[in-house]
Amino acid sequence: MIDLCCREYLVLPLSRGSLDWDEPLLVANLSERTNACHIGCQDLESVNSTCDERCNRLVAIDSCMQGCRAVSDIFLHQIQDLLYHVSISIDGEDAQGISTTWKFDEVYGTVISEISATDIQWAVQSRPFGSGSPWQITILEEKAFKEDSMQSKIVVPSEFASEIEVRLCIFWRSNMVVSRPIRQSIVGAGGRARAPKLIAQLQISLNSYVNAQATV
């Protein structure tokens, strides 16, 4: 990843809005700038970013910071591309919730191993399909997609709906990367009936009402 991180336009960055390099920034030579960029590109080694600590002690601070930003962008794009290829199946529904299985093809094993070496957290977001409701987040076990397993099972909250939409997500530092929303039917897997819906209300006294409900 470091080889992809440091390119010439990163090693010799322009100041924002500038068309030429500032004179003070030209103090460091190309070799020094390349080294600084590589130091920034090692920022994935820590749980939290240490860019300020890494870069502020160098002459070519800007080149180092460019390396930090570049390796972060490359890593996040790698995660996004991986999540695009996930598939899901509904295994059933019971009192505990909706059982789901998430799976990657074997070809993505190396990528999963690489990103799992960092401090990431896998999770699933779910909600009734088409509801526009806030996503409910269910955290996967720490060993998810590890131990050479390309699949992981997780139970998400039950919904009073015949269809749900779900997406796999990865938390890394202050970032959250998600897969595309996937629409799934749960009727054939023992889906729960929808919540009763209020269809009428009858007033029987000044302060008393009777509600008529139906399940739709």
Contacts in CASP RR format, 6 or more apart in sequence:
PFRMAT RR
TARGET T0000
AUTHOR 0000-0000-0000
METHOD contacts of the structure
MODEL  1
MIDLCCREYLVLPLSRGSLDWDEPLLVANLSERTNACHIGCQDLESVNST
CDERCNRLVAIDSCMQGCRAVSDIFLHQIQDLLYHVSISIDGEDAQGIST
TWKFDEVYGTVISEISATDIQWAVQSRPFGSGSPWQITILEEKAFKEDSM
QSKIVVPSEFASEIEVRLCIFWRSNMVVSRPIRQSIVGAGGRARAPKLIA
QLQISLNSYVNAQATV
1 41 0 8 1.000
1 44 0 8 1.000
1 71 0 8 1.000
1 74 0 8 1.000
1 75 0 8 1.000
1 78 0 8 1.000
1 114 0 8 1.000
2 38 0 8 1.000
2 41 0 8 1.000
2 42 0 8 1.000
2 71 0 8 1.000
4 74 0 8 1.000
5 37 0 8 1.000
5 38 0 8 1.000
5 40 0 8 1.000
5 41 0 8 1.000
5 67 0 8 1.000
5 70 0 8 1.000
5 71 0 8 1.000
5 74 0 8 1.000
6 34 0 8 1.000
6 37 0 8 1.000
6 38 0 8 1.000
6 41 0 8 1.000
6 67 0 8 1.000
6 70 0 8 1.000
7 70 0 8 1.000
10 37 0 8 1.000
10 63 0 8 1.000
10 66 0 8 1.000
10 67 0 8 1.000
10 70 0 8 1.000
11 30 0 8 1.000
11 33 0 8 1.000
11 34 0 8 1.000
11 36 0 8 1.000
11 37 0 8 1.000
11 63 0 8 1.000
11 66 0 8 1.000
12 21 0 8 1.000
12 30 0 8 1.000
12 33 0 8 1.000
12 63 0 8 1.000
13 62 0 8 1.000
13 63 0 8 1.000
13 66 0 8 1.000
14 20 0 8 1.000
14 21 0 8 1.000
15 21 0 8 1.000
15 22 0 8 1.000
15 25 0 8 1.000
15 62 0 8 1.000
25 60 0 8 1.000
25 62 0 8 1.000
27 59 0 8 1.000
28 36 0 8 1.000
28 59 0 8 1.000
28 60 0 8 1.000
28 63 0 8 1.000
32 59 0 8 1.000
32 60 0 8 1.000
33 60 0 8 1.000
33 63 0 8 1.000
34 63 0 8 1.000
35 60 0 8 1.000
36 55 0 8 1.000
36 58 0 8 1.000
36 59 0 8 1.000
36 60 0 8 1.000
36 61 0 8 1.000
36 63 0 8 1.000
36 64 0 8 1.000
37 60 0 8 1.000
37 63 0 8 1.000
37 64 0 8 1.000
37 66 0 8 1.000
37 67 0 8 1.000
37 70 0 8 1.000
38 67 0 8 1.000
39 54 0 8 1.000
39 55 0 8 1.000
39 58 0 8 1.000
39 64 0 8 1.000
40 51 0 8 1.000
40 54 0 8 1.000
40 55 0 8 1.000
40 64 0 8 1.000
40 65 0 8 1.000
40 66 0 8 1.000
40 67 0 8 1.000
40 68 0 8 1.000
40 71 0 8 1.000
41 67 0 8 1.000
41 68 0 8 1.000
41 70 0 8 1.000
41 71 0 8 1.000
42 54 0 8 1.000
42 71 0 8 1.000
43 49 0 8 1.000
43 50 0 8 1.000
43 51 0 8 1.000
43 54 0 8 1.000
43 67 0 8 1.000
43 68 0 8 1.000
43 71 0 8 1.000
43 72 0 8 1.000
44 71 0 8 1.000
44 72 0 8 1.000
44 75 0 8 1.000
44 118 0 8 1.000
47 119 0 8 1.000
48 173 0 8 1.000
49 68 0 8 1.000
49 72 0 8 1.000
49 173 0 8 1.000
51 64 0 8 1.000
51 65 0 8 1.000
51 68 0 8 1.000
54 64 0 8 1.000
54 68 0 8 1.000
55 61 0 8 1.000
55 64 0 8 1.000
55 65 0 8 1.000
55 68 0 8 1.000
58 64 0 8 1.000
75 115 0 8 1.000
75 118 0 8 1.000
75 172 0 8 1.000
76 172 0 8 1.000
76 175 0 8 1.000
76 177 0 8 1.000
78 111 0 8 1.000
78 114 0 8 1.000
78 115 0 8 1.000
79 115 0 8 1.000
79 120 0 8 1.000
79 170 0 8 1.000
79 172 0 8 1.000
79 177 0 8 1.000
80 177 0 8 1.000
82 104 0 8 1.000
82 108 0 8 1.000
82 111 0 8 1.000
82 112 0 8 1.000
82 115 0 8 1.000
83 168 0 8 1.000
83 169 0 8 1.000
83 170 0 8 1.000
83 177 0 8 1.000
83 178 0 8 1.000
83 179 0 8 1.000
84 179 0 8 1.000
84 180 0 8 1.000
85 104 0 8 1.000
85 105 0 8 1.000
85 108 0 8 1.000
86 102 0 8 1.000
86 103 0 8 1.000
86 104 0 8 1.000
86 168 0 8 1.000
86 179 0 8 1.000
87 102 0 8 1.000
87 103 0 8 1.000
87 104 0 8 1.000
88 100 0 8 1.000
88 101 0 8 1.000
88 102 0 8 1.000
88 103 0 8 1.000
88 166 0 8 1.000
88 168 0 8 1.000
88 182 0 8 1.000
88 184 0 8 1.000
89 100 0 8 1.000
89 101 0 8 1.000
89 103 0 8 1.000
90 98 0 8 1.000
90 99 0 8 1.000
90 100 0 8 1.000
90 184 0 8 1.000
90 185 0 8 1.000
90 186 0 8 1.000
90 189 0 8 1.000
91 99 0 8 1.000
91 100 0 8 1.000
91 101 0 8 1.000
91 153 0 8 1.000
91 189 0 8 1.000
92 98 0 8 1.000
92 99 0 8 1.000
92 186 0 8 1.000
92 189 0 8 1.000
92 190 0 8 1.000
92 191 0 8 1.000
93 99 0 8 1.000
93 158 0 8 1.000
93 186 0 8 1.000
93 189 0 8 1.000
93 190 0 8 1.000
93 191 0 8 1.000
93 192 0 8 1.000
96 155 0 8 1.000
97 155 0 8 1.000
97 156 0 8 1.000
97 157 0 8 1.000
97 158 0 8 1.000
98 126 0 8 1.000
98 155 0 8 1.000
98 156 0 8 1.000
98 157 0 8 1.000
98 158 0 8 1.000
98 159 0 8 1.000
98 164 0 8 1.000
98 186 0 8 1.000
98 189 0 8 1.000
98 191 0 8 1.000
99 153 0 8 1.000
99 154 0 8 1.000
99 155 0 8 1.000
100 124 0 8 1.000
100 153 0 8 1.000
100 154 0 8 1.000
100 155 0 8 1.000
100 156 0 8 1.000
100 166 0 8 1.000
100 184 0 8 1.000
101 151 0 8 1.000
101 152 0 8 1.000
101 153 0 8 1.000
102 124 0 8 1.000
102 151 0 8 1.000
102 152 0 8 1.000
102 153 0 8 1.000
102 154 0 8 1.000
102 168 0 8 1.000
103 150 0 8 1.000
103 151 0 8 1.000
104 112 0 8 1.000
104 145 0 8 1.000
104 150 0 8 1.000
104 151 0 8 1.000
105 150 0 8 1.000
106 150 0 8 1.000
108 150 0 8 1.000
109 150 0 8 1.000
112 145 0 8 1.000
112 150 0 8 1.000
115 170 0 8 1.000
116 145 0 8 1.000
116 146 0 8 1.000
118 172 0 8 1.000
119 172 0 8 1.000
119 173 0 8 1.000
120 170 0 8 1.000
120 171 0 8 1.000
120 172 0 8 1.000
121 139 0 8 1.000
121 140 0 8 1.000
121 170 0 8 1.000
121 171 0 8 1.000
121 172 0 8 1.000
122 139 0 8 1.000
122 140 0 8 1.000
122 144 0 8 1.000
122 145 0 8 1.000
122 152 0 8 1.000
122 168 0 8 1.000
122 169 0 8 1.000
122 170 0 8 1.000
123 137 0 8 1.000
123 138 0 8 1.000
123 139 0 8 1.000
123 140 0 8 1.000
123 168 0 8 1.000
123 169 0 8 1.000
123 170 0 8 1.000
123 171 0 8 1.000
124 137 0 8 1.000
124 138 0 8 1.000
124 140 0 8 1.000
124 154 0 8 1.000
124 156 0 8 1.000
124 166 0 8 1.000
124 167 0 8 1.000
124 168 0 8 1.000
124 169 0 8 1.000
125 135 0 8 1.000
125 136 0 8 1.000
125 137 0 8 1.000
125 138 0 8 1.000
125 166 0 8 1.000
125 167 0 8 1.000
125 169 0 8 1.000
125 178 0 8 1.000
126 135 0 8 1.000
126 136 0 8 1.000
126 138 0 8 1.000
126 156 0 8 1.000
126 157 0 8 1.000
126 159 0 8 1.000
126 164 0 8 1.000
126 165 0 8 1.000
126 166 0 8 1.000
127 133 0 8 1.000
127 134 0 8 1.000
127 135 0 8 1.000
127 136 0 8 1.000
127 159 0 8 1.000
127 164 0 8 1.000
127 165 0 8 1.000
128 159 0 8 1.000
128 160 0 8 1.000
128 161 0 8 1.000
128 163 0 8 1.000
128 164 0 8 1.000
128 165 0 8 1.000
129 161 0 8 1.000
129 163 0 8 1.000
129 164 0 8 1.000
129 165 0 8 1.000
129 183 0 8 1.000
129 184 0 8 1.000
130 165 0 8 1.000
131 161 0 8 1.000
135 167 0 8 1.000
136 156 0 8 1.000
136 157 0 8 1.000
137 169 0 8 1.000
138 154 0 8 1.000
138 155 0 8 1.000
138 156 0 8 1.000
138 157 0 8 1.000
140 152 0 8 1.000
140 154 0 8 1.000
141 152 0 8 1.000
144 152 0 8 1.000
144 154 0 8 1.000
145 151 0 8 1.000
145 152 0 8 1.000
156 164 0 8 1.000
156 166 0 8 1.000
158 191 0 8 1.000
158 192 0 8 1.000
159 186 0 8 1.000
159 192 0 8 1.000
160 192 0 8 1.000
160 193 0 8 1.000
160 194 0 8 1.000
160 195 0 8 1.000
161 186 0 8 1.000
161 194 0 8 1.000
162 185 0 8 1.000
162 186 0 8 1.000
162 187 0 8 1.000
162 191 0 8 1.000
162 194 0 8 1.000
163 183 0 8 1.000
163 184 0 8 1.000
163 185 0 8 1.000
163 186 0 8 1.000
163 187 0 8 1.000
164 183 0 8 1.000
164 184 0 8 1.000
164 186 0 8 1.000
165 181 0 8 1.000
165 182 0 8 1.000
165 183 0 8 1.000
165 184 0 8 1.000
166 181 0 8 1.000
166 182 0 8 1.000
166 184 0 8 1.000
167 178 0 8 1.000
167 179 0 8 1.000
167 180 0 8 1.000
167 181 0 8 1.000
167 182 0 8 1.000
168 178 0 8 1.000
168 179 0 8 1.000
169 176 0 8 1.000
169 177 0 8 1.000
169 178 0 8 1.000
169 179 0 8 1.000
170 176 0 8 1.000
170 177 0 8 1.000
186 192 0 8 1.000
193 215 0 8 1.000
194 215 0 8 1.000
194 216 0 8 1.000
195 215 0 8 1.000
196 213 0 8 1.000
196 214 0 8 1.000
196 215 0 8 1.000
197 213 0 8 1.000
197 214 0 8 1.000
197 215 0 8 1.000
197 216 0 8 1.000
198 211 0 8 1.000
198 212 0 8 1.000
198 213 0 8 1.000
199 212 0 8 1.000
199 213 0 8 1.000
199 214 0 8 1.000
200 211 0 8 1.000
200 212 0 8 1.000
201 209 0 8 1.000
201 210 0 8 1.000
201 211 0 8 1.000
201 212 0 8 1.000
202 209 0 8 1.000
202 210 0 8 1.000
202 212 0 8 1.000
203 209 0 8 1.000
204 210 0 8 1.000
END
